[in-house]
Amino acid sequence: MQIAEIMTRDVAYLSADESVQRAAQLMADLDIGAVPVCDGRRLVGVVTDRDIAVRCTAAGAPATTSVREAMTPHVSWCYEDEEADTVKAKMRDEQIRRLPILGKNNELVGMVSLGDLATKTGGTDETLAGISEPARASGELFR
């Protein structure tokens, strides 16, 4: 099964110049924990609720801080024609729970979460176990 059959389409996204307050409001309104950051429809990062809490709130940054300052710029992603098992393996290996999906023109076309994979394909125990392992030292604050 291709990931295009599982992913959520028409996802909300932000520009890097928007405020973290706007990002947090969008997350609250949509009941989500991660929002892709795009330049047009080209993926440039992802901002998560944890990014905002750790990189902004804990550091005393104002709500007007730009998403650019809070986002994770080096983002894993996959293409919409990849197989679900390949995407599960990527999520497991990179210890991530949500993955942006790009189309043929390298533009954002959707997002997939571990929950999406669990409900539509099953067999996510190994993926969840890999994601839940203690984080590897990689120089990043978190994943």
Summary of the structure (lengths in Angstrom):
residues: 143
radius of gyration: 14.9
end to end distance: 26.4
largest distance: 44.9
contacts: 430
relative contact order: 0.20
helix: 38%
strand: 24%
